Amino acid sequence: MHNAQGFISLLEITAVITTILQYLSGALICLKYVKKKINKKSHVKQFLFIVLALFGIILYDNSLMDTQQSQKFMGIVCCIVTVCFFAAPLINLLHVIRIKNSESLPFPMIIMSFLVSIQWLVYGIIISDTFIQLPNFLGCILSMLQLCLFVCYPPKSFNGQGYKLVEQSVVF
């Protein structure tokens, strides 16, 4: 029993550390976009929309009186946000297939997403938490799909600077 608890503690710690590293790799990608100033105005609008949406979600959750209902609501919100995070690089999917080149995909973020999703999936299975299992199972699948693109359509050139920035479609 003591070994199982030690494994769970180790898994918790490593999952948190790799999650932080995943967000840092995403921050580096965002920094490249800020430096290139690609659609800066549109990205600011998207950011403000997300902040307002999260503020509304928090207000709604705080208005719920039933703790179980609140946990279920936040669990669903977190599942949706997590799956969207894992699926974000798929925006470039058609571009990668069309040009048969994966250099526009953020490899560091995708590999970190894969590692993080596996760790959280195992942790969710161990503690029997569906709100952890479901998005991370989907995250494993989405990350594997994206990693397969690197095998099917390898980058044609690599200059050591990472992936090539591609004009992104904007929601707003």
C-alpha positions in Angstrom: 0.0 0.0 0.0 2.9 2.4 0.8 4.4 1.8 -2.6 1.1 2.6 -4.4 0.8 5.8 -2.4 4.4 6.7 -3.3 3.7 6.1 -7.0 0.6 8.3 -6.9 2.5 11.1 -5.2 5.3 10.8 -7.8 2.8 10.9 -10.6 1.1 13.9 -9.1 4.4 15.8 -8.8 5.6 14.9 -12.3 2.2 15.7 -13.9 2.2 19.2 -12.3 5.8 19.8 -13.4 5.2 18.7 -17.0 2.0 20.7 -17.1 4.0 23.8 -16.1 6.6 23.0 -18.8 3.8 22.5 -21.3 2.4 26.0 -20.6 5.9 27.5 -20.8 6.4 25.9 -24.3 3.1 27.5 -25.2 4.2 30.8 -23.9 7.3 30.6 -26.1 5.1 30.1 -29.1 2.9 33.0 -28.1 6.0 35.2 -27.7 6.9 34.4 -31.3 3.5 35.6 -32.5 3.8 38.8 -30.4 7.2 39.5 -31.9 5.9 38.9 -35.4 2.7 41.0 -34.6 0.5 38.6 -36.5 -3.1 39.8 -36.3 -2.4 41.6 -33.0 -5.7 43.4 -32.9 -7.7 40.2 -33.5 -5.7 38.3 -30.8 -6.4 41.0 -28.3 -10.1 40.7 -29.0 -9.9 37.0 -28.6 -8.0 37.3 -25.3 -10.6 39.9 -23.9 -13.4 37.6 -25.0 -11.9 34.6 -23.1 -11.3 36.7 -20.0 -14.9 37.9 -20.0 -16.2 34.4 -20.6 -14.1 33.0 -17.7 -15.3 35.8 -15.5 -18.9 34.9 -16.4 -18.2 31.2 -15.7 -16.8 32.0 -12.3 -19.7 34.3 -11.4 -22.2 31.6 -12.5 -20.4 28.9 -10.5 -20.3 31.1 -7.4 -24.1 31.6 -7.7 -24.7 27.8 -7.5 -25.8 26.8 -4.0 -25.3 23.0 -4.5 -21.7 22.0 -4.1 -22.1 18.8 -6.2 -23.8 20.8 -9.0 -20.9 23.4 -8.8 -18.3 20.6 -9.1 -20.1 19.0 -12.0 -20.4 22.3 -13.8 -16.7 23.2 -13.3 -15.7 19.7 -14.3 -17.5 20.0 -17.6 -16.0 23.5 -18.2 -12.5 22.2 -17.4 -13.0 19.2 -19.7 -14.0 21.6 -22.6 -11.1 23.9 -22.0 -8.6 21.1 -21.8 -9.8 19.5 -25.0 -9.7 22.8 -26.8 -6.1 23.3 -25.6 -5.1 19.9 -26.9 -6.8 20.5 -30.2 -5.5 24.0 -30.8 -2.6 23.0 -33.1 -5.2 21.2 -35.3 -6.1 24.6 -36.8 -3.1 24.1 -39.1 -4.2 20.5 -40.1 -5.5 21.4 -43.6 -2.4 23.6 -44.2 0.0 20.8 -43.3 -1.8 18.3 -45.5 -2.1 20.7 -48.4 1.6 21.6 -48.4 2.7 18.1 -47.1 5.0 19.8 -44.6 4.7 19.9 -40.8 7.1 22.7 -40.1 4.1 25.0 -39.2 3.1 22.8 -36.3 4.6 23.6 -32.8 6.4 20.3 -32.1 7.6 21.2 -28.5 4.0 22.1 -27.5 2.6 19.0 -29.1 5.1 16.6 -27.5 4.5 18.2 -24.1 0.8 17.9 -24.6 1.2 14.2 -25.3 3.4 13.7 -22.2 1.1 15.7 -19.9 -2.1 14.0 -21.2 -0.7 10.6 -20.6 0.4 11.4 -17.0 -3.0 13.0 -16.2 -4.9 10.1 -17.8 -3.0 7.6 -15.7 -3.6 9.7 -12.6 -7.3 10.0 -13.5 -7.6 6.3 -13.9 -5.9 5.6 -10.5 -8.2 8.0 -8.6 -11.3 7.1 -10.8 -12.1 10.7 -11.8 -13.9 11.0 -15.1 -13.3 14.7 -15.3 -9.6 14.0 -15.5 -9.8 10.8 -17.6 -12.0 12.0 -20.4 -10.2 15.2 -21.6 -6.8 13.6 -21.2 -7.8 10.5 -23.1 -8.9 12.8 -25.9 -5.7 14.8 -25.4 -3.7 11.6 -26.0 -5.5 10.9 -29.2 -5.3 14.4 -30.5 -1.6 14.7 -29.6 -0.9 11.4 -31.3 -2.7 12.5 -34.4 -0.6 15.7 -34.5 2.6 13.7 -33.9 1.7 11.4 -36.8 1.6 14.5 -39.0 5.4 14.9 -38.3 5.9 11.3 -39.5 3.6 11.5 -42.6 4.7 15.1 -43.5 8.2 15.7 -42.0 9.5 19.3 -41.9 11.3 20.0 -45.2 13.7 22.3 -43.6 14.8 23.0 -40.1 16.9 26.0 -39.2 17.0 25.3 -35.4 14.5 28.0 -34.6 11.5 25.7 -34.3 8.4 25.8 -36.4 7.5 28.3 -39.1 4.8 30.8 -38.2 1.8 30.7 -40.4 -1.0 33.3 -40.7 -3.7 32.0 -38.3 -7.4 32.2 -38.9 -9.1 34.4 -36.4 -12.4 33.5 -34.7 -13.6 37.2 -34.4 
